[in-house]
Amino acid sequence: MNNAGYVFGLYRICGQTIYVYKAPVPHLQGVFWCFKLADRDPVEGFRTRKAAIAYAQRSLTS
């Protein structure tokens, strides 16, 4: 699948940069928001960008 139409952004949360992007997730059979931290595997399957950012923030503060 071509990634040409998908959007992304870089955000600073708790002093770390996270990469938030929209991509196809085959096991969920759709296109969802995902985020990637520098030292961790990507987390996939959010319906909104705001939900992905909120989850990333919770995972960094815990």
Biopython code that builds the backbone (N, CA, C, O; Angstrom):
import numpy as np
from Bio.PDB.StructureBuilder import StructureBuilder

atoms = [
    (1, "MET", "N", (0.848, -1.183, 0.000)),
    (1, "MET", "CA", (0.000, 0.000, 0.000)),
    (1, "MET", "C", (0.889, 1.241, 0.000)),
    (1, "MET", "O", (1.931, 1.261, 0.656)),
    (2, "ASN", "N", (0.487, 2.256, -0.721)),
    (2, "ASN", "CA", (1.264, 3.485, -0.852)),
    (2, "ASN", "C", (1.040, 4.389, 0.362)),
    (2, "ASN", "O", (-0.100, 4.610, 0.770)),
    (3, "ASN", "N", (2.116, 4.905, 0.935)),
    (3, "ASN", "CA", (2.024, 5.767, 2.119)),
    (3, "ASN", "C", (1.890, 7.241, 1.768)),
    (3, "ASN", "O", (1.946, 8.080, 2.668)),
    (4, "ALA", "N", (1.717, 7.589, 0.504)),
    (4, "ALA", "CA", (1.768, 8.981, 0.053)),
    (4, "ALA", "C", (0.744, 9.874, 0.747)),
    (4, "ALA", "O", (1.038, 11.041, 1.002)),
    (5, "GLY", "N", (-0.430, 9.374, 1.056)),
    (5, "GLY", "CA", (-1.477, 10.218, 1.602)),
    (5, "GLY", "C", (-1.531, 10.300, 3.110)),
    (5, "GLY", "O", (-2.413, 10.970, 3.648)),
    (6, "TYR", "N", (-0.627, 9.646, 3.815)),
    (6, "TYR", "CA", (-0.723, 9.582, 5.256)),
    (6, "TYR", "C", (0.014, 10.731, 5.923)),
    (6, "TYR", "O", (1.063, 11.167, 5.449)),
    (7, "VAL", "N", (-0.536, 11.210, 7.012)),
    (7, "VAL", "CA", (0.024, 12.367, 7.708)),
    (7, "VAL", "C", (0.811, 11.910, 8.929)),
    (7, "VAL", "O", (0.612, 10.807, 9.437)),
    (8, "PHE", "N", (1.704, 12.774, 9.386)),
    (8, "PHE", "CA", (2.508, 12.444, 10.552)),
    (8, "PHE", "C", (2.904, 13.722, 11.262)),
    (8, "PHE", "O", (2.708, 14.821, 10.744)),
    (9, "GLY", "N", (3.450, 13.574, 12.428)),
    (9, "GLY", "CA", (3.942, 14.719, 13.181)),
    (9, "GLY", "C", (4.900, 14.284, 14.265)),
    (9, "GLY", "O", (4.861, 13.149, 14.740)),
    (10, "LEU", "N", (5.761, 15.208, 14.647)),
    (10, "LEU", "CA", (6.689, 14.985, 15.748)),
    (10, "LEU", "C", (6.227, 15.826, 16.931)),
    (10, "LEU", "O", (5.909, 17.004, 16.766)),
    (11, "TYR", "N", (6.188, 15.241, 18.107)),
    (11, "TYR", "CA", (5.744, 15.935, 19.309)),
    (11, "TYR", "C", (6.766, 15.716, 20.410)),
    (11, "TYR", "O", (7.380, 14.652, 20.495)),
    (12, "ARG", "N", (6.948, 16.734, 21.263)),
    (12, "ARG", "CA", (7.817, 16.617, 22.432)),
    (12, "ARG", "C", (6.925, 16.445, 23.656)),
    (12, "ARG", "O", (6.106, 17.309, 23.969)),
    (13, "ILE", "N", (7.095, 15.322, 24.340)),
    (13, "ILE", "CA", (6.338, 15.040, 25.556)),
    (13, "ILE", "C", (7.331, 14.568, 26.609)),
    (13, "ILE", "O", (8.090, 13.627, 26.380)),
    (14, "CYS", "N", (7.321, 15.219, 27.749)),
    (14, "CYS", "CA", (8.213, 14.855, 28.865)),
    (14, "CYS", "C", (9.668, 14.796, 28.423)),
    (14, "CYS", "O", (10.417, 13.932, 28.880)),
    (15, "GLY", "N", (10.074, 15.692, 27.549)),
    (15, "GLY", "CA", (11.458, 15.751, 27.101)),
    (15, "GLY", "C", (11.843, 14.737, 26.041)),
    (15, "GLY", "O", (13.006, 14.685, 25.640)),
    (16, "GLN", "N", (10.897, 13.926, 25.575)),
    (16, "GLN", "CA", (11.180, 12.937, 24.535)),
    (16, "GLN", "C", (10.381, 13.258, 23.287)),
    (16, "GLN", "O", (9.269, 13.779, 23.365)),
    (17, "THR", "N", (10.951, 12.945, 22.143)),
    (17, "THR", "CA", (10.265, 13.159, 20.874)),
    (17, "THR", "C", (9.510, 11.895, 20.503)),
    (17, "THR", "O", (10.077, 10.802, 20.512)),
    (18, "ILE", "N", (8.226, 12.041, 20.175)),
    (18, "ILE", "CA", (7.458, 10.908, 19.668)),
    (18, "ILE", "C", (7.040, 11.209, 18.241)),
    (18, "ILE", "O", (6.803, 12.361, 17.877)),
    (19, "TYR", "N", (6.953, 10.174, 17.451)),
    (19, "TYR", "CA", (6.573, 10.255, 16.048)),
    (19, "TYR", "C", (5.166, 9.697, 15.934)),
    (19, "TYR", "O", (4.958, 8.506, 16.167)),
    (20, "VAL", "N", (4.191, 10.534, 15.578)),
    (20, "VAL", "CA", (2.797, 10.125, 15.454)),
    (20, "VAL", "C", (2.453, 10.108, 13.972)),
    (20, "VAL", "O", (2.718, 11.073, 13.256)),
    (21, "TYR", "N", (1.862, 9.007, 13.515)),
    (21, "TYR", "CA", (1.588, 8.861, 12.082)),
    (21, "TYR", "C", (0.330, 8.025, 11.868)),
    (21, "TYR", "O", (-0.132, 7.332, 12.775)),
    (22, "LYS", "N", (-0.208, 8.101, 10.673)),
    (22, "LYS", "CA", (-1.381, 7.329, 10.294)),
    (22, "LYS", "C", (-0.939, 6.307, 9.262)),
    (22, "LYS", "O", (-0.332, 6.662, 8.251)),
    (23, "ALA", "N", (-1.240, 5.041, 9.512)),
    (23, "ALA", "CA", (-0.749, 3.980, 8.644)),
    (23, "ALA", "C", (-1.717, 2.799, 8.641)),
    (23, "ALA", "O", (-2.521, 2.647, 9.561)),
    (24, "PRO", "N", (-1.638, 1.965, 7.606)),
    (24, "PRO", "CA", (-2.460, 0.757, 7.588)),
    (24, "PRO", "C", (-1.986, -0.234, 8.656)),
    (24, "PRO", "O", (-0.787, -0.448, 8.837)),
    (25, "VAL", "N", (-2.942, -0.826, 9.352)),
    (25, "VAL", "CA", (-2.634, -1.832, 10.372)),
    (25, "VAL", "C", (-3.346, -3.114, 9.941)),
    (25, "VAL", "O", (-4.547, -3.257, 10.169)),
    (26, "PRO", "N", (-2.620, -4.051, 9.319)),
    (26, "PRO", "CA", (-3.257, -5.233, 8.717)),
    (26, "PRO", "C", (-4.074, -6.074, 9.691)),
    (26, "PRO", "O", (-5.160, -6.532, 9.336)),
    (27, "HIS", "N", (-3.580, -6.291, 10.917)),
    (27, "HIS", "CA", (-4.320, -7.155, 11.838)),
    (27, "HIS", "C", (-5.599, -6.501, 12.357)),
    (27, "HIS", "O", (-6.471, -7.191, 12.886)),
    (28, "LEU", "N", (-5.723, -5.191, 12.214)),
    (28, "LEU", "CA", (-6.964, -4.498, 12.577)),
    (28, "LEU", "C", (-7.811, -4.180, 11.352)),
    (28, "LEU", "O", (-8.928, -3.676, 11.474)),
    (29, "GLN", "N", (-7.276, -4.477, 10.170)),
    (29, "GLN", "CA", (-7.970, -4.310, 8.892)),
    (29, "GLN", "C", (-8.452, -2.883, 8.681)),
    (29, "GLN", "O", (-9.635, -2.647, 8.438)),
    (30, "GLY", "N", (-7.535, -1.944, 8.774)),
    (30, "GLY", "CA", (-7.880, -0.553, 8.526)),
    (30, "GLY", "C", (-6.676, 0.352, 8.655)),
    (30, "GLY", "O", (-5.547, -0.101, 8.845)),
    (31, "VAL", "N", (-6.944, 1.651, 8.546)),
    (31, "VAL", "CA", (-5.905, 2.671, 8.688)),
    (31, "VAL", "C", (-6.139, 3.368, 10.026)),
    (31, "VAL", "O", (-7.228, 3.877, 10.291)),
    (32, "PHE", "N", (-5.106, 3.384, 10.859)),
    (32, "PHE", "CA", (-5.232, 3.911, 12.209)),
    (32, "PHE", "C", (-4.050, 4.803, 12.547)),
    (32, "PHE", "O", (-3.021, 4.778, 11.872)),
    (33, "TRP", "N", (-4.214, 5.592, 13.601)),
    (33, "TRP", "CA", (-3.120, 6.405, 14.127)),
    (33, "TRP", "C", (-2.216, 5.522, 14.969)),
    (33, "TRP", "O", (-2.687, 4.629, 15.674)),
    (34, "CYS", "N", (-0.919, 5.773, 14.894)),
    (34, "CYS", "CA", (0.089, 5.013, 15.631)),
    (34, "CYS", "C", (1.108, 5.999, 16.190)),
    (34, "CYS", "O", (1.175, 7.144, 15.742)),
    (35, "PHE", "N", (1.898, 5.564, 17.161)),
    (35, "PHE", "CA", (3.013, 6.395, 17.602)),
    (35, "PHE", "C", (4.224, 5.528, 17.867)),
    (35, "PHE", "O", (4.106, 4.337, 18.158)),
    (36, "LYS", "N", (5.389, 6.144, 17.762)),
    (36, "LYS", "CA", (6.664, 5.448, 17.947)),
    (36, "LYS", "C", (7.545, 6.289, 18.841)),
    (36, "LYS", "O", (7.784, 7.465, 18.568)),
    (37, "LEU", "N", (8.026, 5.684, 19.908)),
    (37, "LEU", "CA", (9.033, 6.304, 20.761)),
    (37, "LEU", "C", (10.395, 5.808, 20.308)),
    (37, "LEU", "O", (10.495, 4.739, 19.705)),
    (38, "ALA", "N", (11.431, 6.558, 20.585)),
    (38, "ALA", "CA", (12.769, 6.245, 20.084)),
    (38, "ALA", "C", (13.252, 4.855, 20.494)),
    (38, "ALA", "O", (13.864, 4.156, 19.686)),
    (39, "ASP", "N", (12.991, 4.450, 21.717)),
    (39, "ASP", "CA", (13.559, 3.196, 22.214)),
    (39, "ASP", "C", (12.539, 2.071, 22.368)),
    (39, "ASP", "O", (12.827, 1.067, 23.021)),
    (40, "ARG", "N", (11.357, 2.220, 21.781)),
    (40, "ARG", "CA", (10.305, 1.210, 21.950)),
    (40, "ARG", "C", (9.681, 0.841, 20.610)),
    (40, "ARG", "O", (9.876, 1.528, 19.608)),
    (41, "ASP", "N", (8.929, -0.254, 20.611)),
    (41, "ASP", "CA", (8.198, -0.670, 19.414)),
    (41, "ASP", "C", (7.027, 0.271, 19.178)),
    (41, "ASP", "O", (6.556, 0.915, 20.116)),
    (42, "PRO", "N", (6.542, 0.362, 17.927)),
    (42, "PRO", "CA", (5.383, 1.222, 17.653)),
    (42, "PRO", "C", (4.126, 0.717, 18.374)),
    (42, "PRO", "O", (3.951, -0.486, 18.570)),
    (43, "VAL", "N", (3.270, 1.641, 18.756)),
    (43, "VAL", "CA", (1.975, 1.313, 19.347)),
    (43, "VAL", "C", (0.933, 1.707, 18.314)),
    (43, "VAL", "O", (0.906, 2.851, 17.861)),
    (44, "GLU", "N", (0.067, 0.759, 17.938)),
    (44, "GLU", "CA", (-0.846, 0.954, 16.815)),
    (44, "GLU", "C", (-2.301, 0.864, 17.255)),
    (44, "GLU", "O", (-2.614, 0.311, 18.309)),
    (45, "GLY", "N", (-3.189, 1.421, 16.422)),
    (45, "GLY", "CA", (-4.606, 1.157, 16.557)),
    (45, "GLY", "C", (-5.452, 2.235, 17.190)),
    (45, "GLY", "O", (-6.506, 1.923, 17.744)),
    (46, "PHE", "N", (-5.041, 3.490, 17.135)),
    (46, "PHE", "CA", (-5.840, 4.569, 17.707)),
    (46, "PHE", "C", (-6.718, 5.196, 16.632)),
    (46, "PHE", "O", (-6.261, 5.418, 15.510)),
    (47, "ARG", "N", (-7.956, 5.477, 16.961)),
    (47, "ARG", "CA", (-8.872, 6.074, 15.987)),
    (47, "ARG", "C", (-8.589, 7.552, 15.750)),
    (47, "ARG", "O", (-8.870, 8.067, 14.667)),
    (48, "THR", "N", (-8.035, 8.245, 16.748)),
    (48, "THR", "CA", (-7.747, 9.673, 16.591)),
    (48, "THR", "C", (-6.299, 9.968, 16.967)),
    (48, "THR", "O", (-5.679, 9.236, 17.738)),
    (49, "ARG", "N", (-5.778, 11.046, 16.411)),
    (49, "ARG", "CA", (-4.424, 11.500, 16.727)),
    (49, "ARG", "C", (-4.338, 11.900, 18.199)),
    (49, "ARG", "O", (-3.346, 11.624, 18.872)),
    (50, "LYS", "N", (-5.385, 12.549, 18.683)),
    (50, "LYS", "CA", (-5.413, 12.993, 20.073)),
    (50, "LYS", "C", (-5.325, 11.810, 21.040)),
    (50, "LYS", "O", (-4.656, 11.906, 22.069)),
    (51, "ALA", "N", (-5.986, 10.708, 20.724)),
    (51, "ALA", "CA", (-5.927, 9.514, 21.572)),
    (51, "ALA", "C", (-4.525, 8.915, 21.576)),
    (51, "ALA", "O", (-4.050, 8.462, 22.618)),
    (52, "ALA", "N", (-3.863, 8.907, 20.433)),
    (52, "ALA", "CA", (-2.496, 8.376, 20.353)),
    (52, "ALA", "C", (-1.541, 9.220, 21.190)),
    (52, "ALA", "O", (-0.690, 8.682, 21.899)),
    (53, "ILE", "N", (-1.680, 10.538, 21.108)),
    (53, "ILE", "CA", (-0.811, 11.432, 21.873)),
    (53, "ILE", "C", (-1.080, 11.284, 23.372)),
    (53, "ILE", "O", (-0.141, 11.268, 24.168)),
    (54, "ALA", "N", (-2.344, 11.177, 23.762)),
    (54, "ALA", "CA", (-2.688, 11.019, 25.177)),
    (54, "ALA", "C", (-2.129, 9.709, 25.732)),
    (54, "ALA", "O", (-1.634, 9.680, 26.858)),
    (55, "TYR", "N", (-2.202, 8.634, 24.963)),
    (55, "TYR", "CA", (-1.662, 7.352, 25.417)),
    (55, "TYR", "C", (-0.146, 7.421, 25.546)),
    (55, "TYR", "O", (0.426, 6.884, 26.495)),
    (56, "ALA", "N", (0.504, 8.082, 24.591)),
    (56, "ALA", "CA", (1.962, 8.247, 24.658)),
    (56, "ALA", "C", (2.348, 9.033, 25.904)),
    (56, "ALA", "O", (3.321, 8.698, 26.579)),
    (57, "GLN", "N", (1.585, 10.077, 26.207)),
    (57, "GLN", "CA", (1.873, 10.890, 27.391)),
    (57, "GLN", "C", (1.704, 10.069, 28.668)),
    (57, "GLN", "O", (2.528, 10.157, 29.578)),
    (58, "ARG", "N", (0.638, 9.273, 28.736)),
    (58, "ARG", "CA", (0.429, 8.418, 29.913)),
    (58, "ARG", "C", (1.548, 7.391, 30.058)),
    (58, "ARG", "O", (1.997, 7.117, 31.171)),
    (59, "SER", "N", (1.999, 6.822, 28.939)),
    (59, "SER", "CA", (3.050, 5.802, 29.031)),
    (59, "SER", "C", (4.394, 6.410, 29.426)),
    (59, "SER", "O", (5.216, 5.731, 30.041)),
    (60, "LEU", "N", (4.629, 7.673, 29.084)),
    (60, "LEU", "CA", (5.888, 8.316, 29.453)),
    (60, "LEU", "C", (5.898, 8.791, 30.900)),
    (60, "LEU", "O", (6.958, 8.846, 31.522)),
    (61, "THR", "N", (4.742, 9.133, 31.441)),
    (61, "THR", "CA", (4.690, 9.644, 32.808)),
    (61, "THR", "C", (4.571, 8.537, 33.848)),
    (61, "THR", "O", (4.740, 8.796, 35.039)),
    (62, "SER", "N", (4.287, 7.318, 33.428)),
    (62, "SER", "CA", (4.153, 6.221, 34.405)),
    (62, "SER", "C", (5.453, 5.481, 34.605)),
    (62, "SER", "O", (5.511, 4.535, 35.391)),
]
sb = StructureBuilder()
sb.init_structure("model")
sb.init_model(0)
sb.init_chain("A")
sb.init_seg("    ")
for serial, (resi, resn, name, xyz) in enumerate(atoms, 1):
    if name == "N":
        sb.init_residue(resn, " ", resi, " ")
    sb.init_atom(name, np.array(xyz, "f"), 0.0, 1.0, " ", f" {name:<3s}", serial, name[0])
structure = sb.get_structure()
